């Protein structure tokens, strides 16, 4: 009791911001109007998040309905004697630590050597050039593979520019693309190329696997989220013939599809999404193979993850600007394809609404204290709970750590889901800034994600390219952590617990992102910080 009185004297009354009955010196009428405008915007964000979750729910239902029949589909077999010519492109830039690994793996692909070409597209500006040249010469001598080291002296167009420049010299009828952190299985081409017997197929995309999923909690959560995309979104859309996207790697293009769609363009940061939509609008069909896996390395640091997320979110917004009107106006497209396509391209904007929703929840609390007649509208905030339930169903159907014990699997899933949701909330500022930049047309260079060549917790973590610095975004993440944590404690003390769980999740999310971002910049100052490992999950 004494502790409660002491805390009350420290934090003050719940309306510590200001009295909405006389906000900013306005008369009651105007403060009441201001409160209504805030609630309208707050409700608008809730509705948009709800529609996002509803669409994800519909994809999950479609996926679950079609999964059994898809699993029973008989995979086509490649006629090796009449196998088409394939070119494998490996775009890379200053990948000193892992360049050799992918070259060696691709050289071992189980495919007729006289119909296989490998193009190592090297934009490097450091000693990686010599490492690649040496490895290419070694592979050519030992494996008898037609492999070429194509080194550009500039990075015009970044990855898209490298792919486009080399395409004209590619011998293959089909173009397989792997980012440097991927390790495709030897039978990758044997499982993907046969699907091109259907002349309408322009792309065959496979599911990403995770080489280092067990490295830390951070990699576990990334795998959890990516599994949702590569099961429900890709599988659900593909099952009903809606547009999907080539994911930039781990897939194969028909060369004539690239040409007919206008080729690789580098006016967005997600050239893969851009070309995917241009090709499908032209009438090409994409095939997604969930049961064919292309393993890859996940980012192991918060700074690398934030950089990757920034590129993906900004690129998605850029593609929405570029392609949305074409989706709306192109004749002959199904209405459902237009709707699903627009929502797909608009997906990254959900982080803007999450950020605004969190910020507006602070004045909404004080509106609730000041205007009893508006409490009825505030109660509609419970729709957020329904959105969470929809998303839980979405991720449950893509959860790949299920065991024979359903109760145990469900418990572990719930823990992992809320961990993922909390960190996603914490990344909302970083991602919202990226989306806004994309919509405003603010251009930035293609910043590739640092790779560490680690798969286990005992592997040495070293990467000279992993440059870290304190950004304004990180500073504001720290401020938001303090604000939401203080608000949650303040309301908890006074028994107003309606938004306490939401604010605690926001505080935890921003806090995790902030503290681990700072710890990576100044590790010596944070020796007390617990290891961000899967054992803490």
N, C-alpha and C positions, 0 to 999 in steps of 0.2 A: 504493500500500500504506500509506504514511504517512498519506495523506488518510483512508483507511478507518479506521485506528486512531484518528486524531483525532476523526472523526465518532462512532465508537463511544464514545469517552470523553465526548462531549458528550451524546448521546442516551441512553446507558445500554443495558442489556440489553432484549431484546424484551418481557420481562415487567415493564415499568416501572410498571404500575398496582398490582398486588399479586400475591402468591402464592396461587393458587386452592387449593393444597393445604391452606391454613389461612386461608381467606377470612374476614375480619372477626373473627378469633379463634375461629371455629367449628371443630369437629373435622372431619376429612376427610369423614366420612359426610355431614354437613350441607352442606359446600361442594360435594360431589359432587351432592347433591340440587338445590342451587341452580343448579349448572351445567346439570343436566338440564332444569329448568324454563325457563331462558333459551333453551336449544336448542329446546324445544318451541314457545315463542312465536316464535322465529326461523324455525323450520320452517313454522309456521302462516302467517306473513307471506309466505314464499316460495311456499307452495301457493296462497294467494289471488291473488298477483301472477301465478302461472302460469295459474290459471283465467281471470283477466282477459285475459291474452295469448291464451289458447286461444280464448276467445269472439271476440276481435278477429280471430284467424286464420279462424275459421269465417265471420265476416261478409265477410272479404276473399275467401274462396273463393266464397261465394255471389255477391258483387258481380262477380267476374271471370267467373263462369259465365253471369250474366244480362246483362252489359254489352252484348254484341254484339246480342242480341235487343232490348234497350231502345233502342239507338242506331238500330235499323231501324224502330222504331215511328213510324207516321205521325202527326204532330201534328194535332189537330183544328183546324178553322178557324172563326173567329168570324163569325157572321152579323151584320154591322154594322146591318142594318135592324131586327133584333130583339135588339140588344145589351141586356143587363140594366143596371140602374142600379148604379153603383159609387161608393162613398164611399172616399176616400183619407184616412187619418188620419196626421198628422205630429206625434207627441208630442215636445216639447222643453222644456228648462229651462236658462235662462241660456246660450244658445248664440250669443253675440254674433258669433263669427267665421264661422260656417257656416250660420246660420239662413236667410239669403237664398238660398243656393245650392240647397238642397233644394226650397224653394218654387218657384223658377224652373224647376227640372228637372221637377217633378211637373206644373206648369202646361202643360208641353210634351208630356205623354203623348198618344200617338196613339190617341184614343178619342173617340167622339161627345160633343161638349161638352154637349149637352142631356141626357146621361145620366151625367154625371160631377160629383161633388161633392168638394171638398177641405176638410177640417177641420184647421186648424193649432191643435193643442192646446198652448197656451202656459202653462206654470207659472212663467215667469220672474219674477224679483224685481229686475231691474236694467234697464239701458237697452235690453236685448234686446227688451223689450215694444214700445218705440217703433220699433225696426228692423223687427220683424215686422209691426206695424200699417201702416207705410209701404209695405212690400213687398206686403202683401196688397191694399192699395188700388190699388197700381200694376198688379198682375197682373189684378185684377178689371176695371180700365179698359182694359188693353191686350190681354188674351187672351179676355175675355168668359167667363171660367170662374166657376162657382158656388163661390166660395171664402170661407170664414169664419174669422175670427180668434177663437178661444175662449180667453179668458184667465181662469184660476182665480186667486183671491186666496189660496189655500192649496194645499198639496201632499198632501192626504190621500190615502193610497194610492199616492202617487208616480205612476209611469208607468201602472200598472194602474188607479189611481183616475181618471186623466185619460181613459184609453180607455173606462172604464166610464161615466163621467159624460156623455161625448159620444155614446155609442152610441144612447141613446134618441132623439136628434135626427137621427141619420144617416138619410138618404134611401135609401141604397144597399141592395140585396139582398145585395151582397157588400162586404166591408170589406178594403181593401188597407192595409197598415201599413208605414211606413218610418221607421226612426230617422233622426235629423238628419244623420248622416254618410254616408248612402247616396245614390247617384246612379243611379236605375233608367234603363234604356234606354227610348226612346220607345215601343217596341212591347211593353213589359212586360205590360200588360193584355191585349193581343191574343194573347199566348202563354199566359197563365194562365187567363183567364176561360173559354175554350172547354172546359176540363177539367171544369167544373162541370155539363156536360150530364148527367153521371152524378150522379143525385140523392143518392147515398150519400156523395159527396165533401164533406167539411166544410172542408178546408183544402188549398190548393195552396202548397207551399213551394219556393222556388228556391235555387240555390247562391249563396253569397256570393263575390263577386270582391274584388280587392284593388287599390284605387287607388294606394296608395303602397308596394307590395310591395318595390320596389327601393330604398327609402329607406335602409335600414340592415340589418345582420345581424339585429337584433331583429325587424324587420318581416318579413324573409325567413323566420325561424323560426316566427313566428306564422302566416304563410301556409301553411307546410309542415304545421303541425299542424291548422289549420282545413280544409285540403284533404283530410286524412284523414277528418275527421268528415263533411264534405259529399260525399264520394265513398263511402267504405266503410260508415260507420255509417248514414247516411241512405239511401244507395242499397241497401246490403245488407239492412237491415231492411225497407225498402219493397218490395223485390223478392219477399220471402216473406210479405208481408202483416202483418209484426210492427209494433208501435207505433213511430212516430217522433215527433219533436217539432217544432212550429212554433218557429222560432229567434228569435222576438221581432220580426223585421223581414224584409223581402224576401219576403213571402208574402201570401196572400189568404184571408180567412175567409168562409164563408157565415154571414150574420148569424144565421139560425135555429139554426145549430150552436152559436154562442156562447151564445145564449139557452137552448137545451135542456140545455147542459152546466152551467148555473148562473151563467154570466157571469164577467167578470174578478174575481178575488179578490186581495187584497193582503196575505195572511198569509205569503207567501214572497217571496224576492228574485227568483225566476224565475217570474213569473206566466205566462210563455209555456209553460214545461214543465208547470206545474200544470194549466192549462186544456187543454193538449193531451191529457194522460192522462185527465182527466175526460170529455172529448169522445169519445175512442176507446173508453173503457170503456162509454160510452152506446151504442156501435155505429157511430159515424161513422168513415169511412175518410179517410185523408190521402194526398195525391198529392205525390210529390217529383219535381221536374224538374231533373235535373243539368245539362242542356244550356241551361237558361235562367239567366242570371247577373245578380245584382244587386250591382254594385260598391260597395265601402265603404272607409272610411279605417281603417287599423289604428293602434293606440296606438304612439306613437314614443318614449315614455320608459318606463323600468323601473317607476317609481312608478305610471304609468297602467296598465301591464300587470298589476302586482300587485293593484291595486285592482279591475280587471275580473275577474281570476282569482278573487279573494276573493269577489266577488259571485256569480259563476257556481258556484263550488264550494259555497259556503254555501247558495245557493238550491237546488242539487241535493239536498243533505242534508235541507233542510227539506221538499222535495217527497217524498223517500223516507219521512220520518216521516208525512207527511200522507196519502200515497196507497198505500203498500206493503200495508197491511192490506186496503184496498179491492180491490187487484189479486189478493190471495190468496183473498178470500172471495166476490167477485162471481160469481154463477152464469152459466154459459154461455160463459165465456172459455176459449180454447184453452190447454192446458198450456204449449205453447211460447210463447204470448204472455205468460203469467204469468212464465215463466223469463226471457225476454228483457227484459220490462218491468222486473222487479225488478233485473236486472243493470244495465240502463240507468240506472235511478234511483240505483243503488249505486255507479256508476262513479267518482264523485269521491272515494270512500273509498280508492281505490288510493294516493292521496298519503299517507294515514295509514300504510299498510303500507310504503311506500317510506321514509318517515321513521323508523319503528320499525326496519325492517330495517337501515338505515344505522347507527343508534345501537347496536343489539344486535350488529352486526358487530365492535364494539370489544371487548366482553367475550368474544365468541366466539373471537377470536384468542388470548386468554389461557386460555380453556378448552382450546383445542387444545394449548397449551404444557404445561398442567398435567395433563390426563387423556388419556392415549393411547388408552384404551378408548372414548372418545367421538369420536375422530377419524372413525370410520366414519360417524357421523351428520352430521358437518360436511361430508363430501364431497357430501351431497345438495344443497349450495348450488349445485352446477353446474347445477341446474334453472333458475337465473337466466339462464344462457347460452341455454338453449332458449327461454325467454320472450323474450329479446332477438331471437332469430332469427324468432320468430313475428311480433313487432312490425315487424321489418324488411320482412317479406313484406307486411304490412298497409300500411305507408307506401309501399312500392315501387309498389303498384297504384294509389295515389292521387297519385303524384309527377307533377307537371305540367311539369317542366322537362326532360323527356326529349328527346333529339335523335336524328338518324339514326344517330349513332355510339353503339352500345349500350355498348361498353366505357367510353367517356367518360361516358356518362349514368350508368352504374352507379357509377363512381368518384365523381362529383359527388354522387350520391345517398347513398353511404355516408358521405361527409364531412358532408353536411347532416343525415343521420339522427343521427349521434353528437353533432353540435352541438345538435340539438334535444333529444336524450335527456339530455345534460349539463345544459342550462338547465332542463329539466323537473325533474331531480333537485334543482337549486338552488332551484326554486320550491316544493319539497315541504313545507317548513316553513310558508311563507305559506299554502299551500293546505290543509294538514292542520289548521292553526288554524281556518280558515274552516269546514271540514267538521265539526270538533268543536263549534264554536259552533252550527252548524246542527242537529246531533243533540241538543245540550243545550237547544235552544230559546232561545238568547240572541239577542234581537232587535237589529237595527241598521237605520239608515236606508239608503235606496237612494242610493248614491253613484255618480253617473254618471261615465263615463270622459271625461276632457278631450279635446277635439278641437282640432287645430291647423291644419286646412285646408292641409296640405302633401301634395305628391305626389312631389316631387323633392328631391334633396339640397341644391339651391341655394335652396329656398324658405325664407322667413323663419320661424323658430320662435318663436312668441309666443303665450302664453295666460295671462291673469291668473287663471284659475280653477285652474291647475295648482299647487296648494299642496303643498309637500313638507315633511316633518318626520321627525326620527329616531324610529323606533319600536323597541319591544323586539324585535319580530320581526327587524328589520334587524340589531340588535346580536347576537342569537343566530345569525343567518346568518354573521356575521363570526367568531364563536366556533367554529362548526362547520367553517368553512373552515380555521381554524388546526388544530383537532383532527384532521381527516381528512388534511390535508397532512402534518402531523408524523407521524401513524401510517404513512402510505404511505412516507415517506422512511425512517422507522425500520425498517420491515419490509424495504424494498428493500436497505438496507445489510447486513442479516443474511441475505439470500438467501431470505427467506420471502415469495415473490411472489404467492402464491395470490390474495390479496384486494387486492393493490396496484392493479391496473387499476380495480377498483370504487371504492376509496378515492380514487384520483386523480380519477376522474370526479366523485365527490361534492365533493371539494375544489375542482375547477374550477367546478362548478355553483354551489356556495354562494359561492365567491369572486367569480364574475362578477356574480351577483345583488347581493352585498354591496357591492362596489366601485363598481358603477354606480349603486346606490341612494345611496351616500354622495356620489359625484361630482355627482349631480343636486342634492343638498342644499347642498353646499359646492364648487361647481365651481372656485373659485379655488385650493383646496387640492389639486386633482387635475389641474393643467395638464399633468402628465406622462402622464396616462392616455391610452392609444390610443383613437382614435375608434371607437365601437361601430358600425362601418359594414360594408356588404356587401363592401367591398374587402378587409376583413380575414378574410373567410370562407374 
